[in-house]
Amino acid sequence: MENIELALYPFVSEASRYVGSLGFSPDRLITSRALESARIRGTDRVIQSIAGNIERPSFIASDEGKVLTELLSYPFARILVSCINDQYLTRRYALAEAKASYELLKKENVDFLCGLGEDFSITATTDDTHLNLHFNDYLKLASPLKELEWKLVNRRMEHGHVCIAKENYARLLQEAIRNRILNGLPINIPPHMCEQCEDKLTVIRDILQKQKDDYDIGEFREVDNELFPPCIIHAIGNVRNGINLAHSMRFAMTSFLITVGMSVNEIVDLFNVSPDFDEEKTRYQIEHIAGSSGNQYTPPSCSTMKTYGNCQGADELCKRIKHPLNYYRIKIRNKKRDEPKQTVKKDAGGPHQLR
């Protein structure tokens, strides 16, 4: 890759080797006065990721200083994310970097995409209109994507290879990029180096906290099932009545309940009236969704729920939101606003027991 491409795709192995060859150690990156512009840009990357969109700069190959600044800003951003070591920030950052790359990848030619895929141990071949990759690679990258179009049964496959359009392959590379960045964080940063970045870390922490306060991300302090969205209430009612849920609805309900604060044991107890209840299998599936494999799954959006026929009993609030968690957040805020001094009653069976 050219230097300008390394700056735009700094997560590739070649970029890491190139930075290493320049002698830019983490300590120098943090302390050198000459690299302040890279530190500022790295800080901006992290701040922009909290909002969900990292802007990629436009420059030409002759802009050597800007190219180097952009290239070095990536390892500094990783240092900042590692020093803060907040799971929400880490996931947000990895996703934003991957999404920004996807916007660039859509404009790249097929040969470039194939070359980038090789850096992720993905081998793709091309014909006039499609790329072809082994179904194992396809499943590895497409499994987190919940839209029906990504299901293997909805793809054309020949001799064990899945045929996809260029933009679809770029989307799969986005997932590979997200996984690489996420799995590479946090890195081990000595405390004294984090202290040297404290001015920038303070700014990021303040913005991060405001984001959490605004959206109650990961901060559901009480589990109030009376405020759940209609689709989740409907699913819980079916489980209690011994009606088997479709796999997609089981996933949606379980991931929702985990996100709002219910424990694995409580969710297992909820399923123990199902006709096909198998405690060992059920616990394994719930723990997997909860993050036992290192990746906690989030509930699907309202559009995905509708696609799978899981949107049940929609009310007026449902028309104004795009995600079941937003429904719950709004209901909680309204309750706090209307009853600021009222405490949520807990059942004798435990703080999260469903009534």
C-alpha positions as CSV (number, residue, x, y, z in Angstrom):
1,M,0.0,0.0,0.0
2,E,1.0,3.6,-0.5
3,N,1.5,5.8,2.6
4,I,-1.8,7.6,1.9
5,E,-3.6,4.2,1.9
6,L,-1.9,3.2,5.1
7,A,-3.2,6.4,6.7
8,L,-6.7,5.7,5.6
9,Y,-6.6,2.1,6.7
10,P,-4.2,2.2,9.7
11,F,-5.5,-1.1,11.2
12,V,-3.8,-3.2,8.4
13,S,-0.7,-5.2,9.3
14,E,1.5,-3.2,6.9
15,A,0.6,0.1,8.6
16,S,1.7,-1.3,12.0
17,R,5.0,-2.4,10.5
18,Y,5.5,0.9,8.8
19,V,5.0,2.9,12.0
20,G,7.4,0.6,13.8
21,S,10.0,1.1,11.2
22,L,9.8,4.9,11.7
23,G,10.8,4.5,15.4
24,F,7.6,6.0,16.8
25,S,7.4,4.3,20.2
26,P,4.3,4.8,22.4
27,D,6.4,6.9,24.7
28,R,7.6,9.1,21.9
29,L,4.1,9.4,20.5
30,I,2.8,10.6,23.9
31,T,5.6,13.0,24.8
32,S,7.1,14.4,21.6
33,R,6.2,18.1,21.0
34,A,6.5,17.5,17.3
35,L,3.7,14.9,17.4
36,E,1.1,17.1,19.1
37,S,-0.9,17.3,15.9
38,A,-1.2,13.5,15.8
39,R,-2.3,13.5,19.5
40,I,-5.0,16.1,18.7
41,R,-6.2,14.1,15.8
42,G,-6.2,10.9,17.8
43,T,-8.2,12.6,20.5
44,D,-10.7,13.8,17.8
45,R,-11.0,10.2,16.5
46,V,-12.1,9.0,19.9
47,I,-14.5,11.9,20.5
48,Q,-16.0,11.5,17.1
49,S,-16.5,7.7,17.7
50,I,-18.7,8.5,20.7
51,A,-21.0,10.4,18.4
52,G,-20.8,7.4,16.0
53,N,-19.0,8.9,13.0
54,I,-15.2,9.3,12.5
55,E,-14.5,11.7,9.7
56,R,-11.8,10.6,7.3
57,P,-9.7,13.6,6.0
58,S,-9.1,14.2,2.3
59,F,-5.5,14.7,1.3
60,I,-3.1,14.0,-1.6
61,A,0.1,12.0,-1.5
62,S,2.2,15.2,-1.5
63,D,0.7,16.1,1.9
64,E,3.3,14.1,3.7
65,G,2.9,15.9,7.0
66,K,-0.9,15.4,7.0
67,V,-0.6,11.8,6.0
68,L,1.9,11.0,8.8
69,T,-0.4,12.8,11.3
70,E,-3.4,10.8,10.2
71,L,-1.3,7.5,10.4
72,L,0.0,8.2,13.9
73,S,-3.3,9.4,15.2
74,Y,-4.6,5.9,15.1
75,P,-2.2,4.3,17.6
76,F,-2.6,7.3,19.8
77,A,-6.4,6.9,19.7
78,R,-5.9,3.2,20.8
79,I,-3.8,4.4,23.7
80,L,-6.5,6.7,24.8
81,V,-9.2,4.1,24.5
82,S,-7.1,1.6,26.4
83,C,-6.3,4.1,29.2
84,I,-10.0,4.7,29.7
85,N,-10.8,1.0,29.4
86,D,-14.6,1.4,29.2
87,Q,-16.4,-1.4,27.4
88,Y,-19.0,0.9,25.9
89,L,-16.3,3.3,24.5
90,T,-14.2,0.4,23.2
91,R,-17.1,-1.1,21.2
92,R,-18.2,2.3,20.1
93,Y,-14.7,3.2,18.9
94,A,-14.2,-0.1,17.0
95,L,-17.6,0.2,15.3
96,A,-17.0,3.9,14.3
97,E,-13.6,3.2,12.8
98,A,-15.0,0.2,10.8
99,K,-18.0,2.3,9.5
100,A,-15.7,5.1,8.4
101,S,-13.6,2.6,6.5
102,Y,-16.7,1.1,4.9
103,E,-17.5,4.5,3.4
104,L,-14.1,4.4,1.7
105,L,-14.1,0.8,0.8
106,K,-17.3,1.2,-1.2
107,K,-15.4,3.5,-3.6
108,E,-12.3,1.2,-3.9
109,N,-11.8,-1.1,-6.9
110,V,-12.3,-4.9,-6.6
111,D,-8.6,-5.7,-6.6
112,F,-8.0,-3.4,-3.7
113,L,-10.8,-5.1,-1.7
114,C,-9.4,-8.5,-2.4
115,G,-5.9,-7.4,-1.3
116,L,-7.3,-5.9,1.9
117,G,-9.2,-9.1,2.6
118,E,-6.0,-11.1,2.4
119,D,-4.7,-9.1,5.4
120,F,-7.6,-10.7,7.3
121,S,-6.9,-14.2,5.9
122,I,-9.9,-13.9,3.6
123,T,-9.3,-15.1,0.0
124,A,-11.8,-13.8,-2.6
125,T,-11.8,-14.3,-6.3
126,T,-13.6,-12.1,-8.8
127,D,-15.5,-12.4,-12.1
128,D,-17.1,-9.6,-14.1
129,T,-19.8,-8.7,-11.6
130,H,-19.2,-10.6,-8.3
131,L,-16.7,-11.6,-5.7
132,N,-16.6,-15.2,-4.5
133,L,-15.4,-16.3,-1.1
134,H,-15.5,-19.6,0.8
135,F,-18.7,-20.1,2.8
136,N,-16.7,-20.5,6.0
137,D,-15.3,-17.0,5.6
138,Y,-18.7,-15.7,4.7
139,L,-20.4,-17.2,7.8
140,K,-17.6,-15.9,10.0
141,L,-18.2,-12.3,8.9
142,A,-21.9,-12.3,8.2
143,S,-23.2,-14.1,11.3
144,P,-23.5,-10.9,13.4
145,L,-25.6,-9.3,10.6
146,K,-29.2,-9.9,11.4
147,E,-30.9,-8.7,8.2
148,L,-32.4,-11.6,6.1
149,E,-30.3,-10.8,3.1
150,W,-27.2,-11.9,4.9
151,K,-28.6,-15.4,5.6
152,L,-26.6,-18.0,3.7
153,V,-29.8,-19.6,2.3
154,N,-30.5,-16.2,0.6
155,R,-27.1,-16.2,-1.2
156,R,-26.0,-17.8,-4.4
157,M,-23.4,-20.4,-3.7
158,E,-21.3,-22.4,-6.2
159,H,-18.8,-25.1,-5.3
160,G,-18.7,-24.0,-1.7
161,H,-18.1,-20.3,-2.5
162,V,-20.6,-17.5,-1.9
163,C,-21.2,-15.0,-4.7
164,I,-21.6,-11.4,-3.5
165,A,-21.6,-7.9,-5.0
166,K,-18.6,-5.6,-4.4
167,E,-20.5,-3.4,-1.9
168,N,-21.6,-6.4,0.1
169,Y,-18.0,-7.6,0.3
170,A,-17.0,-4.1,1.5
171,R,-19.7,-4.5,4.2
172,L,-18.2,-7.8,5.3
173,L,-14.8,-6.2,5.4
174,Q,-16.3,-3.6,7.7
175,E,-17.1,-6.4,10.1
176,A,-13.6,-7.9,9.9
177,I,-12.2,-4.5,10.7
178,R,-14.5,-4.0,13.6
179,N,-13.5,-7.4,15.0
180,R,-9.8,-6.7,14.6
181,I,-10.0,-3.4,16.4
182,L,-12.2,-4.6,19.1
183,N,-10.2,-7.8,19.8
184,G,-7.0,-5.7,19.9
185,L,-8.3,-3.5,22.8
186,P,-7.4,-2.6,25.4
187,I,-3.7,-2.7,25.0
188,N,-1.4,-2.7,28.1
189,I,-0.5,1.0,28.7
190,P,1.7,1.7,31.8
191,P,0.0,4.0,34.3
192,H,2.5,6.7,34.0
193,M,1.8,7.0,30.2
194,C,-1.9,7.3,30.9
195,E,-1.2,10.1,33.4
196,Q,0.7,12.0,30.7
197,C,-2.5,11.9,28.6
198,E,-4.7,13.0,31.4
199,D,-5.7,16.3,29.9
200,K,-7.1,14.6,26.8
201,L,-8.5,11.7,28.8
202,T,-10.5,14.1,31.0
203,V,-12.1,15.6,27.9
204,I,-13.1,12.2,26.5
205,R,-14.4,11.0,29.8
206,D,-16.7,14.0,30.2
207,I,-18.1,13.6,26.7
208,L,-18.5,9.8,27.3
209,Q,-20.3,10.4,30.5
210,K,-22.7,12.9,28.9
211,Q,-23.5,10.4,26.3
212,K,-24.3,7.8,28.9
213,D,-26.4,10.2,30.9
214,D,-28.3,11.3,27.8
215,Y,-29.1,7.7,26.7
216,D,-28.7,5.7,29.9
217,I,-26.2,3.4,28.1
218,G,-25.6,0.4,30.2
219,E,-27.0,2.1,33.3
220,F,-30.4,0.6,33.9
221,R,-30.3,0.6,37.7
222,E,-33.7,-1.1,38.1
223,V,-35.5,-3.7,36.0
224,D,-39.1,-2.7,35.7
225,N,-40.9,-5.1,33.4
226,E,-44.1,-3.0,33.4
227,L,-42.2,-0.5,31.2
228,F,-41.0,-3.1,28.7
229,P,-42.0,-2.5,25.0
230,P,-45.0,-4.5,23.8
231,C,-43.0,-6.9,21.7
232,I,-41.0,-8.0,24.8
233,I,-44.1,-8.2,27.0
234,H,-45.8,-10.3,24.3
235,A,-42.8,-12.7,24.2
236,I,-42.6,-13.1,28.0
237,G,-46.3,-13.8,28.0
238,N,-45.9,-16.6,25.4
239,V,-43.0,-18.1,27.4
240,R,-45.0,-18.1,30.6
241,N,-47.9,-19.8,28.7
242,G,-45.6,-22.6,27.5
243,I,-45.6,-21.3,23.9
244,N,-42.3,-21.9,22.1
245,L,-40.7,-18.8,20.7
246,A,-39.1,-18.6,17.3
247,H,-35.3,-18.5,17.5
248,S,-35.2,-14.8,16.4
249,M,-37.7,-13.8,19.1
250,R,-35.8,-15.8,21.8
251,F,-32.6,-14.0,20.8
252,A,-34.4,-10.6,20.8
253,M,-36.0,-11.2,24.2
254,T,-32.9,-12.6,25.8
255,S,-30.5,-9.9,24.6
256,F,-33.0,-7.2,25.7
257,L,-33.4,-8.7,29.2
258,I,-29.6,-9.0,29.6
259,T,-29.0,-5.4,28.4
260,V,-31.5,-4.0,30.9
261,G,-29.9,-5.8,33.8
262,M,-31.4,-9.2,34.3
263,S,-29.0,-12.0,35.3
264,V,-28.5,-15.2,33.4
265,N,-30.1,-17.2,36.3
266,E,-33.2,-15.1,36.2
267,I,-33.6,-15.5,32.4
268,V,-33.0,-19.3,32.7
269,D,-35.8,-19.4,35.3
270,L,-38.1,-17.6,33.0
271,F,-37.6,-20.2,30.3
272,N,-38.0,-23.2,32.6
273,V,-41.8,-23.5,31.7
274,S,-41.1,-24.0,28.0
275,P,-42.2,-27.4,26.6
276,D,-38.7,-28.0,25.2
277,F,-36.8,-26.6,28.2
278,D,-33.3,-28.0,28.5
279,E,-31.5,-26.1,31.3
280,E,-27.9,-26.9,30.2
281,K,-28.6,-25.8,26.6
282,T,-30.6,-22.8,27.6
283,R,-28.0,-21.6,30.0
284,Y,-25.3,-22.0,27.4
285,Q,-27.2,-20.0,24.8
286,I,-28.0,-17.2,27.3
287,E,-24.5,-17.0,28.6
288,H,-23.3,-16.8,24.9
289,I,-25.6,-13.8,24.3
290,A,-24.5,-12.3,27.5
291,G,-20.9,-12.3,26.4
292,S,-19.2,-15.5,27.6
293,S,-17.4,-15.6,24.2
294,G,-16.2,-12.0,24.6
295,N,-19.0,-10.4,22.6
296,Q,-22.2,-9.3,24.3
297,Y,-25.0,-9.1,21.8
298,T,-27.4,-6.2,21.6
299,P,-31.1,-6.5,20.9
300,P,-32.2,-6.1,17.3
301,S,-33.8,-2.9,16.1
302,C,-37.5,-2.4,15.5
303,S,-37.0,-2.7,11.7
304,T,-35.4,-6.1,12.2
305,M,-38.1,-7.2,14.6
306,K,-40.7,-6.3,11.9
307,T,-38.7,-8.2,9.3
308,Y,-38.9,-11.4,11.4
309,G,-42.6,-10.8,12.3
310,N,-41.7,-10.2,16.0
311,C,-43.2,-6.7,16.3
312,Q,-46.3,-7.4,18.3
313,G,-48.8,-5.0,19.9
314,A,-47.1,-1.8,18.8
315,D,-48.5,1.3,20.6
316,E,-48.2,5.1,19.9
317,L,-44.7,5.3,21.5
318,C,-43.5,2.5,19.2
319,K,-44.3,4.8,16.2
320,R,-41.7,7.3,17.5
321,I,-38.8,5.0,18.2
322,K,-36.5,2.7,16.2
323,H,-35.2,0.4,18.9
324,P,-36.9,-1.5,21.8
325,L,-34.3,-0.2,24.2
326,N,-35.2,3.4,23.3
327,Y,-38.8,2.5,24.3
328,Y,-37.7,1.3,27.7
329,R,-35.4,4.3,28.2
330,I,-38.2,6.8,27.4
331,K,-40.6,5.0,29.8
332,I,-38.0,5.1,32.6
333,R,-37.4,8.8,32.1
334,N,-41.1,9.6,32.1
335,K,-41.5,7.6,35.3
336,K,-38.6,9.4,37.0
337,R,-40.0,12.7,35.8
338,D,-43.6,12.0,37.0
339,E,-42.6,10.3,40.2
340,P,-39.2,11.7,41.2
341,K,-39.4,10.5,44.8
342,Q,-41.0,7.1,44.3
343,T,-38.8,4.1,44.6
344,V,-39.3,1.0,42.5
345,K,-40.7,-1.8,44.6
346,K,-38.9,-5.1,44.6
347,D,-40.5,-8.5,44.8
348,A,-39.6,-10.8,47.6
349,G,-38.0,-13.1,45.1
350,G,-35.3,-10.6,44.1
351,P,-34.8,-7.2,42.5
352,H,-35.2,-8.4,38.9
353,Q,-38.0,-10.9,39.3
354,L,-40.7,-10.5,36.7
355,R,-44.1,-9.8,38.1
